[in-house]
Amino acid sequence: MSPNVQTFYADAVLFDMDGTLTDSIAAVEAAWGKVAKDIGQDPAYVIAATHGKRAVDNLSQFKPHIKSHEMDDEVQTFEESILYFADAYNMHGPGSQANSPFVNSPLSSGFATPDMSMTPNSSAPSSRASSFVSSRRPSFASRLNNMLTMSVVPETSVHGQGPYFEDSIMEEDQQDIMASEEIHKQKHLLEAWQQEAASVDRSVRILPGVKRMMGSIPEGQYAVATSGAKTYAHGCMTRVGIVPPRVTITADDKRLKAGKPAPDPFLLAASELGFSAKNCVVFEDSPSGIRAGVASGATVIAVCTSHERKQIEHAGAHFIVENMERVICEPCADGRLKFTVQL
């Protein structure tokens, strides 16, 4: 056999997701770039530091003010922002096929994305909170109308005090006016952000060789172990036609003690399939994920789909290939999987 072709056997396959099965790198980088701008950091630095790691770990690092009980909501909001960046071009931008006069409005969204009325640094408010605010007291417009009606009453007739109308406007509604001005400023900022998101095609794409590879593995012998939480992971896979397998380990799985580069996600995935990680193959693209696969004891095949070879060749992968098209998987009669790697 040619030295450029290697063959080995394994029991099961553990896939990373983004950069390995799917390409949503553009949307992910845009989302982290937005976080970087929100906190006044260099986007290039934040993007490089976060790749291949869980959002919860990255947000803990770059937004240490987030309280533990708020973190799940922050992760949810962040991952929904990834999907917004991924879909905006086709939903609201030049890629849209709809003729609706509202299609290019960044405020129109018919899918699960962040509440576009939130500020860049905050999570979307709950409907309960919104209802509370709206019912707390009459709106500024309502009270202004009432005051205009009262203005026909002589000043001295209101408990002998005056000027009642003028004082009320200045004292009672000053905060409302200031808040309205702030909301107006934020609205324009959000619209600019959303318009930028819709101007670039960051759609999720399936990577070369993935369909053939996944189609060649019997059900129950492959899993996904990703640094993305469930919202993002399932959202990415379904967008490219991949049905999330029964065993899909996401970053928000409470059974995980640590994320990549720790081996925990791959160890849990292998265990859930009923195999030892040492008898599994891991497909990965990032240095962090490759190290996690190696630490799990699995045979690691690294794909150069998100990083150049020189960026991952020292992470410990057993094989490095251009993409999944360079690997063939064949089920054997004894239940094992035969892998042929073209280097």
Steps between C-alpha positions, in 0.01 A plus 500: 500500500622850417649692794250772414211264574440369853239249619374429852188378683275653764166441673337841461546859388481818708453815294564855599243723333599850392799500269476122471145420385372851438653831410343779700833661575400831339190528718686392814779749439249777434326421829826502696608811312186671623575389856852641462367838388248503784776456758760715325736217405680425174268273294791305350630416847160394635421289193834318520467442875148356482524253213420141590399583856162513673311828496453472876879488552562783255230723646633433850840618382399807304191601699595413859221723634237246390357329807480121508121498505496723191745296295253258338297790364816676379615188315154460347500861382852474359429179309179644358710792376718252307192366325384856431830578328470172307146570379490879464627515139232263371226620733547876484777575249581454130453124527133528585251382237198651674321803359377628832561874542626414849756240394795739518396637835745378765218500750296233321591145594293188478738257664671440832747784530576751775245766580620781277378763743767413754810707553832363370615412853183347639282196471147524369254591775238246590141553390406507869738789561372682193142459615591627844662811360209577269239461774692674775357844421335684206723584206656839459267572206191411706605716790589788270153481346342505846706800595401685186136441595567628849666811365158660442447502877619820665829451679354607835219242481738206550515499879595864480838412358663600176633471249409127521525403130842651441657353814363154421646497151843606621523287812295188432595441137862605480616141542256380233634751250861404572416130472324560169807677360726214612273238341502702177881499496516125569244428228721661237803309630316169487371569153853570377622173656217300348544660159868404504406144593260481206754639253739203517418136420601302808273201433577165663645251250574130511867414448645274227470126556270529801184357341684199363682436826192523721301291253756221514489453878223282650262675736611469860869506410551872477440801720557874504694669780507874454600814687172656391193496724180332382343806333798561276599136442157376395439822307816457293450133422136529401581794272721278283282189510682307773269328747664535843588144607351341809824568685574869457705643785469877520680753716202551728481133596501508880690172515813669366751617758713676237499582132770464235801485516404266786397156365165498683270558197654212305515268800131562570403453134685169477348379826149589381559297183620207710863502385837587646640826366828318440327298231341802332600743228473874564462747213606851601614829348618725785814472715283497812281220367792297370663509843172389656479206262859397566446527876198268471720227356323494163662491158476859379459607139545875460345680204647823363164665449534791741874512567809464287703184553778689675249627757389152607791268425641529852170422678562124493263369230582155365403601146460839331300522177363778284139405568275199558509406132845355570359238739292193413300303758377146432291291744641152558315173560622490861344840574821696490571788266789497254659838429719580203681833524656661196771732631 
